Amino acid sequence: MKIFKIFSFLLLSCTLFAGAARAGEYPSKPIHLVVPLAPGGTTDIISRLLAKQMAGILGQAIVIDNRSGAGGTIASNEVAHAAPDGYTILMGTIGTMAVAPAMYRHLPYDPDKDFSLISLVNTGQFVLVVNPKVEAKNFSQFLALAKSEPGAINFGSAGNGSTPHLGMELLQSMAGIKLVHVPYRGSGPMVTAVAGGQVQCGMPDIPSALSLIQAGRLRALAVTGEARSTALPDVPTIAESGFKNFNVTVWLGLVAPRGTPAPIVEKLNHAVKLALQDKAFIKRLAEISSTPNYSTPAEFETFYKSERKKWAQVVKESGAVIN
């Protein structure tokens, strides 16, 4: 028995030493960063900018792997069940991490159990926009118009269960108005529909709508964060317009499969921290109305859990459920 215990101890020690050695050598080959959305969107742009910065810091290439479908849940599930060695990581989104668990009855992964959180990457805002032909010139007039004609105003979204959809559901709940939801396949088609008058309003992320706002094809009524956007400094927040607890942000954060060694998570976290301090990177994010937002894994977990709780309540109240 004593010999067995000694052998077990030596085996465990060797395993721990081997794991530490692998972590110490990390990364020794390219890292795959899975982006759960199609190329060309804001998430993809930010992911590529970050990957370039982190590659220089870590000394290894970071390969972007776009895998869209089912609101990002397919890619998230693949990463959740990938080898926990730090060579396959995911750009988690508010949708895949906080909204999907409430929206999908049979989600094939559990963000609480299947991921090791690395760091937040950025936060951004949405903007309530209307077609210029809508009579409302500001947020207060929009609410008055919606209350005078319940169900007469249609709003577009980036899809059933998307953050632009649920943001509008939250607004309806807090403001006591009734709008009709018209889902589209992404923010691009939704913004085009509002500008073309197929629907009267929507709540896209600012980068998706900014050029049309500047061209006068959309009217911006309010932004959704705690403070005004630097890209739209003259547009008030919904919070300052009478709904002080209204705060809808879009965010991204790096995650790895659960079981990824702590030293590897720490090395990736440190690389994110340095990347987000780069002046050129900060400037580029500002150009697309996005703010760097580094966090420790523990800070990320606190933030993420508060987001899950908030959106679970919104989903429950809206009744929006997939499968």
N, C-alpha and C positions, 0 to 999 in steps of 0.2 A: 504493500500500500504506500509506504514511504517513497519507494522508487517511482511509483506511478505519479505521486504528487510532484516529485522533483521533475519528472519528464514533462508533466503538464505545464509546470511553471516555466520551464525552459522553452517549450513550444510557444506559449503565450508571449514570452519575452521576445522571441525571434520574430513573431508575427508583428508585434508592436514596433520593433526596430525596423523591420522591412517597410512598414507603412510610413514611418517617420522618414526613412531614407527616400522613398518615392516622393513624398511631399517636399523634401529638401531639394530634389532634382527638378521639381515641377517649375515651369513647363518644359518638357524636352521634345515636344512636337506641336504642330499647329492645334489650336483650340477651335472647336466649332461652336459658334454662337447662333442658336436657332431663333429666328424671328418669326412669330406666329401669324404674320400678316404678309400681304403681297408687297413686292418691291414698289418703291416710289412714294409711299405714304410717309407721314411724319415719323411713325415708329421705325420704319426702315431707315430713313435719313439719319435719325439720332443714333440708331444702332451702328450704322456704318461709321459715323463720326467717332463714336466711343471706341469701336473696335480698332480703328486706326491709332488712336491715342494709347490704348492699353497695349497694343502690339509693340509699340516702341518702348513701353515701360517694362514689359515682361520679356522682351527679346524673342518672341515667337509670333508667327502670323495668327490672326484670328479670322477665320473664314465665316462669312455670313451665309446662313442656310435658311432661305425663306420657305416656310411651309404653311400656307394659308389653308383655311377651311374650318367650318363649324365655329366661327368666332375665335379661332386660335386654340380651341380645346384639343384638336387632334395633335398639333405640335407639342402642346403642353404635356399631353399624356405620354408622347414618345420620350420626351426628356425626363419626365418623372420616373420612367422605367429604364433609363439608360444607365450605363456603368457609372458609379459614383467616383470617378477618377479625376474630375476637373476638366476633362477634354470635351465634354458636351454640356453646355450651359444654355440657359433660356433667358430671353428678354421678356420677363413677365409684364403683363399689362393690367390695368385696373379691371379690364374685362375678364381676362383669364384667371386672375387671382382673387378678385373681390366680388365680381358680379356673377360669373359662371356658376359658382357653388350654390347660389340661390336660384338661378334661372333653370338649370338642368336637373331634372329628376334623377337621371342616371349618369352623372358625370363620372368618367372612368378614372379620374385621379382626385386626390384630396390635397389641396394646397397646404393644409395644416400638417399633414403627415408625410407627403411625398417630396417636399423640397427643403433644401438648406438655403436660407435667405442670405444673400451676399450684401447688397446695398441698393437703396433707392438710386435712381439715376437723374430723374428730372420730374418736374411738375409743370403743368400748363393749364390753360383755361379754355372754357367754351364761351360762345357768344350767342345771345339770342338775336336772331336776325329775322327781318320780314321783307317781303317783296315791296319795292318802293310804292306800288299802287295801294298798299294797305293804308288806311286812313291814320293809323296810329303813328305819331311822330316821336314818341318817347315811351318808356316802359309803363308809366302810369296810364297813358292813353290806351296802350295795348291791353292792360288789365281791364280797364273800363269797357273797351270794345268787346273783350271776351265775355265779360259778365253780362253785357247787354244782349248777347246772342249766344247762349250756351250751345255748343256743338256745331256752330256755324264756321268755326275756324279750323282748318286742317294744318297739322304740323308734320313735317317730314323728319325721318330719323335715318341713321346709318344701318338700321336693321332692328328687328324685334330683340329686345334685351340689350341693345347697345347702350353705351353711356349717354349719347344724345337722346335716346328714347327715354331712359330712366330719369335723366335730368329734367326733361319736360314733365314726366309723371310727378316728380318731386315738386316742381313749380305749381302744377295743377293742385296738388294736395295742400300746399302751404297757402296758395292764393285763393283757393276756393273757386277755380274756374274749370270749365269743361271744354276740352279740345278733342279733335279726332285724329288718331294716329295713322300715318301712312308710311310704312317702312320701305326703305330703298336698300340697294346692295352697296353700302358704303357711304362715307361722307361726301365723296365727289358727286355721285348722282343726286344725293339729297340736296346739296348746295345748288346744283344746276336746276333742280326742280323748283326750289324757292325763287331763284333768280328768274326762271321762266314763267312763274305764276301758276304752276301745276298745284302747288300747295302755298299757303300764305306765310308760313314761318318754319323755323327750325332752330336747333341749338348745336351747330357744328363746332369742332375745335377751331381756334382762331386761325392757325395756318391754312386750313382748308377754305376759309371764307375771306381772308384778308384782301386778296387781290380784287375780288368782286365788290367788297365794301369800298375799297379805295376807288374803284371804277364807277361807283354809284349804282351798281346793279343790285346791291343789297343794302338795307338800312340796318345798322347795328343799334340795338336798343339798350342792351345791358350785357356785362360780362359776369361770369359765374364764380369767380374766386373771392378771396377775402380782401384783395386790393385791386386797384385798376391795373389794366395791362399796359405795359410800356408801348406796345404796338397800337393801342387804341386809348390813349390817355384821356380823351374827352368823353369816353363812354363810361357811365357809372356802373358800379357793381349792383347786382340784385340785392345784396346785403344792405347797401347804403340807401336803397330805394324802398326800404320798409320791411325787409325780411332778413333780419340780422343773422339768423342761423343758417341761411342758405349759403352753401359752399360746395360747389361741384368742380373738382379738378381732374384732369387727366394725368396719369403718372405711369412711369416705367420703372422697373427694378430688376436687377440681375438675380437669378436663382440657379441653383444646381441641384442635381438629384440628392435626395436624402441619403446620408451616409458618406458624403464627400468629406474627406479628412479636414479637420479644423485648420491645420496649417495652410492647406490649399485655399480654403474659404478666406482665411486672413490675407493671403497673398493677393487674391483676386480683389478683395475689398480695398486693400492698400492701393492697387493699381487704379481702381475706380476713383479713389480719393485724389490721387495725383492727376488723373485725366481731367477731372472736373475743375481743377485749379488752373488749367491751361488757358491763357488769355484768349488765344485764337479760338479755342473750343467754346468758351463762354460767349464770345462775340457771335460765333456762328449760331449758337442756340438762340441768342437774343433776336437774331434776324428772322427766326421762325417762331418767335414769341414763346420761347421755352426757357425755363430756369433750371440750372443745375441744382441738384438736391442730394448731396452725399449723406449717407447714414451708416452707422454701425449695423451689424446684423440684428442686434437687440433693438435698436431704434426702428429699424425697418419692420420688425415683427410687431412692435407696438402700433405703428402706423397702419400696417396691413390689417391687423385684427379690428381696429376701429373702423376701417373702410368696409370690411366684410360685414360688420354689424349694421352699419348704416345702410348699405345697399340691400341687405337681406330684408330690412324693414320696408324699403321702397318697393322692392319686388313683391313682397307680400301684399302691400296695399294696392299695387297696380294690378295684381293678378296675372302678370306676364310670366309665363312658364313655357319652356321648350321641352319637348318629348316627355 
